[in-house]
Amino acid sequence: MKKPVETQKVMFTETVLRDANQSLIATRLPYSKFADILPTMDKAGYYSVECWGGAVFDVCLRFLNEDPWQRLRNLRKAMPSSKLQMLLRGQNLLGYKHYPDEIVKMFVEKSVENGIDVIRIFDALNDLRNIETATKTAIKCGATVSGTLSYTQSPVHTLAAFAKQAKEMENMGVATICVKDMAGVMTPQEAYDLIGAIKSEVKIPVVLHTHCTTGMAFMTYLKAIEAGVDVIDTATSCFSGGTSQPATETLNYALKQMGYDTGLDDAALKEVNDFFKPIRDGYLADGTLNAKMMATDTDALNYKVPGGMLSNLVSQLKAQNAMDKFEEVLIETPKVREDLGYPPLVTPMSQMVGVQATNNVLSGERYKNISKEVKAYCRGEYGTSPAPINPEVVKKALGDEKPIEGRYADTLEPVFEQTKKELEGVAKNDEDVLSYILFPQVTEKYFAARKAQEEKIVKYTIEPVEE
């Protein structure tokens, strides 16, 4: 590898609070478990700390009995010097369907207001129409926008196509370009070629995100750095590897030795990792962290399955007592992806393709049961597929119904004020209303649990239990 110029800097985004634990333990990391280490993380020297968005919002409400907005406010208070980063799925926000522009605008505004500095915005299909509203709003709010390319390999995903989209996003006003290799399938040579192609087209910094799933990630990062990448995503070492990101400390150590400036504090990194080790061990002991997620799986080079999707597939099949079908589902996944026009396997497309592949295997007949999400995709509600969808699948999904034309979000009516009125006396603020709009049933249960907890506290305050 070439020696870096004296001033070349490689910056790090730490992912342990979001994607690392999402990929390894399906995001089951409550705020209380990591609150005490946040002041140390705040002084570690990261470019940014990815801590929100992705599946965090959903899981906080669904499984952790936490208000995701309060989690963000707590993070902001505990880490005043850090750039807090979130992952946003464009017009999908953090849900699994497209929302009206008014909701997208308000959600972005509230995210920045509650503490987010960097918003990584992508569309699962790389349909840039679906990131325009979120991007413009975030820029207006003063956030740093990282326009994101969902990386995948297919006959239609070429170097020229990716570089062209990167230039289009730069013209939209984004501050950085992120290449998101969610499946960890990018090889070192592909990284070198792609980062080089993008750097030749844009003048803004380029970020690379990948996973260790296939064992490529460390090599891929080194070649990307050689090609001039500016920021890499890493995870504190005890939550690294497998379906997670490469280790922060390892790359920091290697790059410093090679003459790069990382800006990281070695002592702080060690303290962060030492803190998370017993947390990791606890998840291993109770089975939340499945050993399968920690292993290298080169089959993913064929299946193109991202880390978070792998862990969710395991959970789904376990719940149906069908783990013996795991390999069959993995073999079916790329076939479904081809049928659907080679969408990148990133949320929500990864869930849609994974569920459909599972349905195909468990039912014993391909597309006998088509999920409502795949039907919506065939209808055009998620945007334009990278390649045409298999006409036979469209016919099974839609019958004689015609796909929609244009941008689906343009057909959606405003819903915020009406929803706010319906939640009067239940929702405490606009953030509560947004939570409900994204996940109505889940948020309803959370509201009920919150009310019960508050009433319990009031009861014991007024009527203390006698000893």
N, C-alpha and C positions, 0 to 999 in steps of 0.2 A: 504493500500500500504506500502511496506517495506520502512524503512528509508534508504536513500542513504548513501553510505560510504562517509566520509568527503570530499574526493577529487573528487567525481563523478561530471562531468560537462555535462550539456545538452545544446547544441548549437542550434541557431536559424537561419534559412534562411528566410529572409523577401521577400514576394511575391507580394507586392502591385504594383510594377512596371511591373509585367508580369502576372502571373497566376491569381492573385486575380481579377484584372480588366478584364482579358480575360474571366474569368468565369462569372463575374457579368454584364459587359457592352460590351462584345464581343471585347475587346481590344481597345475601342475608347478613349484612353487616350493620347493626344498629349504631346510631350516633354515639350512644353511651360507651361502646367498646373502644372507640378511638378518640374521644374528646380530649383526653389528657395529653395526647402526643401532638396535638395541633400547634401549640406554641413552638415546639421544636421544628416541626415541618415548616412553619412560617419563616424560619431563619436558615433553611437548608440551601437556599439559592436556586430553587427550581425556576424555570421559565414560567411555568404555570402549574397549578394543582387541579387535575380533573376530579371533580367531586360531586357533580350533579348532572341531571339529564340522563339520557339512556334509559335504563330500567329502574334507576334509583327512585324516581317519582312514584311509579306504579307500586314497587315493592314496599316503599315506606307506608303507603296507605293499605295495601293488601295484606302484608305479612308482618310488618314491624310495628304497627299501630303508632306511626309517627306522622306528624304533619311535615311534608317535604319542604314547605315554605319556611317553617320554623327551623328545620335542619339547616337550610341555606343561611338564614339569619344568624344562627349560632356559629356556623363556619366563618361567616364574614367577621363576626365579632372576635372570634378566636384567632383569625389569621389576617390581621389588618394590613400586613405588608405583602401578601401574596396575591397573585392574579388567579382568581378562582375561575375555573373553566367548566363549561357544560357542553354536552352533546345534544343537538337539536335536529329533529328529522324534518326540517322544512315545514311544508304544509301539514304534515302529520303531527308536528310538535313532539309530544312524548307518548302519543296514543297510537292507535292502529288504523286510523282513517284520516281523511282530509277534513280540515276545519275551515270555517269561513275566515276571510281575511281579518275581520274585526277581532276574532279570537286569537289569531296568530299575532297580530299587532299588540294586543293587550298582554298576552302571555310573555312576549319578548320584553315589553316595557316593565312588567312586574318582575321578571327574572333579573333584569339589570338593577331595578330599584331595590330588590332584596339582597343584592350582593354580587351578582355575576359580572366578571370583567371580560372574559373571552368566551365567545359562542362559536362552536364548531358546527357549521350548518351544512347538512347534506340532504340529498334526495336519493332514495333507494334505487331509482332508475337512472340517476344522473340527468333527470329532466330539469333543466335549470329554471324553467317557469315556476317550478315548485319551491324554489328557494328565494325568489325575488322579494316577496313581501317580508319575510323574516329578515333577510339581509338588509333591506332598506330601513326597516324599523330599528334594527340593532345599531346600525351606523348612526342613525338619527339620535339614538339614546346614548351614544358615546362608547359603545362596547367595541372591542376588537373582534372583528369577524374573520373567521377562518373558513374560507370557501372550500368545500370538501368534495373530492372525487372518490366515489365508491369503486375501489379497484377490484377488477376481476379479469379473467381471461376467457376470451371467446372469439369467434371469427369477426365480430363487429367491434371489439374493444382493442383498438390499435394505439400505438404510440402517438400517431398524428391526431387521432380523435381525442385522446386524453389531453394532449398539449393544447389543442384548439379550445377545449372546454375550460382549461385553466386560464387561458387568455380571456375568454368571455367572462369568467368570474372576476378577473382582475379589472376588467372594464366596468363591472358592476360596483366596484369600489371596495372589495374585500381587502383586508390587511395582509393576509397570508393565504397560501394554498396548501391544503392538507391532502395527502394521498392516504386513503384509509384502506389498508389491506386487512380486512376483518377476519379473513380465513387463514392468514399466515401462509399464503401460497406464493407470495412474491419471492423469486429467487434472487441471489446476489446480482446476477447479470441483468435481470429484468429491472431491478432497482436502479442500477447504474444507468441503464438506457433510458428509463422513464424519467428519473429525476433530471438527467441531462437534457432530455427533450423539453421538459417543463421549464427548467432554468433558462433555456435558450429562448423561450417565449415570453416569460414574465420577469418583472424587475423586483417583485416582492418576495419575502422569505418563503421557503418551502418546508413543510412539515411532513414527516413520515410516521405512520402508525401501522404496526404489525403485531402479530402474535407468534408465540413459539411453537404453535401446534405441530408444525411439520419439521421443526429443528432448524429452519432456515434463518431465523430472525437475527441472530448476532452477526452472521456473515452478511445478511442483507443490509443491516444498518451500516456496517463498515464500508460496503461498496456505495451505499447511498451518500455517506459522508464524503467519500472520495469524489463523488459526482457533485458535491456542493450543498447537500441538504443542510438546513439551518437548525431544525428542532426534531428530536426523536422522542417517542413515548416509551417510558420504562416503568417498571414496578419495583418497589422495595423487594429485596431478594427473596424473602420468605414467602411472598405472594407472587413470585415471578415464575416463569417457565410453564410448560404444559400449554394449556389454552390461554394463558395470560401473556403479558409482555416480557421482554428480556429484562434482566436484573439491572437496576439503577447503579448499584455499587460496582458491579463488574465492568460495565461500560465506562463508568466514570474513571475507574482505575486504569483501564486499558487506554482510553483516549488521552488522559493526562500524561501517561508514559510516552505516548506517541507525539506529544507536543501540542495537543489541542487545549483550548481554554474552555472548561465546562462551567466554571462559576459555582461549583457545588462545594459545600462544606462537608468534608469526610467524616468528622466527628458527629455532626448532626445526622448524616445518613445512617451511621452505625446505631445511633440512639433510636432512630425511627424503626430500623429493622429489628433491633432487640425488643422493642415494644410490641411489635406485631407477631413475633415468633410464638409466644404462648397462645395468642388468639388463633393463629393458624393451627397449632397443635390441638386446640379445643375442637375446631371444626373437623379435623382429621379423626379425632376420637369419637365424635358423635355421628360421623358418617356424612355430615353436610358436605365436606370436601371429599369427593370420590377420587380414589387413587388414579382412576382412568383419566381424570382431567389433568393430572400432573405428568402424564407420559407423553413421549413424542410419538406422533402417529403420521407416518409418511403417506398413508392412504388418503389423507386429506388433500394431497396434491392432485388426486383424481376426483374426490368428492366435492372439493371446494367448500367445505363446511366450516364456518367460523366458530370460535371457541364458545361464545355464549349460546350458540345454536346447539352445539354438541351437548353441553350440560343440560339444556332444556329438553333435548331429545331423550336423554337418559331419564330425566324426571318423568316425562310423559309415558315412556314405555314401562318404567317401574310402577307407575300409578295404575297401569292397565295389566300388570303382571305379564308383560310381553318383552322382557329384556332379551329373550332368545331371538327376537326379530331385529335386533339392533343392526347387524350387518346387512340384512335385507333392506332395511330403511336407508342405510347409507348408500347402498348400490342404486336404489330407486331415486334418491335425491337429485343427482345430476341429470337423470332422464326427465324428471319433472321440470327442472330448470330449463332444459333445452326446449321442452314443449311450451314453456311460458315466455320464450323469447330471450333467454340468457340474462335474466335480471341478476344483478349482483346480490349475493346472499348476505344482506344486511337488514336489520329491522326496518320495516315490518316484512320485507320480502323473505327473509330467512325463516321467520315463523310460518308464513304462508306456504312456502315451498316444503318446509319440514313437516307441517301438519298434513299437507296433501300427500306427500310421500308416505307418511305413516298410515293415512287412510287407505291409500292404494294397496299397501302391504297387508294391513289387518283385514281389509274387506275381501281380499283375494281377487279383486278386479280393479283395474286401473280406471280411475275417475267415476267409479260407481257412486261414490259420495264425494261431492265437490263442496268445499267449504264456502261459506258466504263471502269470505274475504277474497278467495280466488275468483268467484263470480264477479265481485266488484272490480277486481283487477282486469278481468276480461272485458268488462263494460267500459273501462277507461278511467275509472275513478282514481287511480293512483298515478296516472300520467301515461306517457307513451313508452311502450316496451322497447328495449334496445334493438331487438329484432322482432319480426312478426310472430305473434302467438300461433301455435298449431291450430289451423282452422277447425279440426275435429274437436279439440278441447273447447274452443269458443262455442261451437255448436252445442256441445253437451252442457256447457255452463249457461248459455243464454237462450238456447232454443231459437226462436225467430226474432228475439229482441236485438235491436241494432246498437252497437257501441256508441257512446257519446262522442261528440266532436268538441274540440277546444279544451280549455282548462276547466277541470271539474269544479274547482273552488269558486269559479265565477257563477256557478249555478246555485250556490249555497246562500241561504238567507241568514241575516244576523240573528243570534240567539241569546246574547249575553243578558240584555235587560229583562227579557221574559223569564229566563232561568233565575235571575237574581230575585225577581218578584216571587217566583215559586218557592224559593229557599228562604224567604223572609222568616226570621226567628230561628233559623237553623244555621245558615252561613253567617260567619262573624265578619267577613270582609270579602273583598273582590277576589282574593286568592282562593278562598274556599269555593267560590262560584266557579272559578276556572278549573279547580280540581274536580268538581262535580261534572263539568262539561266534558272533561277528558275521560274520566272513569266514573260514570254515574252510580252504578251498583256498588262498586268498591268503596267509593267515597261516602255513600249513604251508610254503609256499615261502619265506616270510620267515624262519621258524625255521631252515630248511635253509641259507639264505644266511648267516644270522647264525652258525650253527655252523661253517660253512666258513671264514668270516672269522676267527673266534676261534681255530680250529685253525691257520690260517695265521700268525696273530700269535704263537701259542705256539711253532710250529715255528721261526719266524725268531728268536724270543727264545732258544730253546734251541740252535738250530743256525744261527747267523748266516752269511749268505752272504759268502764271502771275496771281497775285491776283487782 
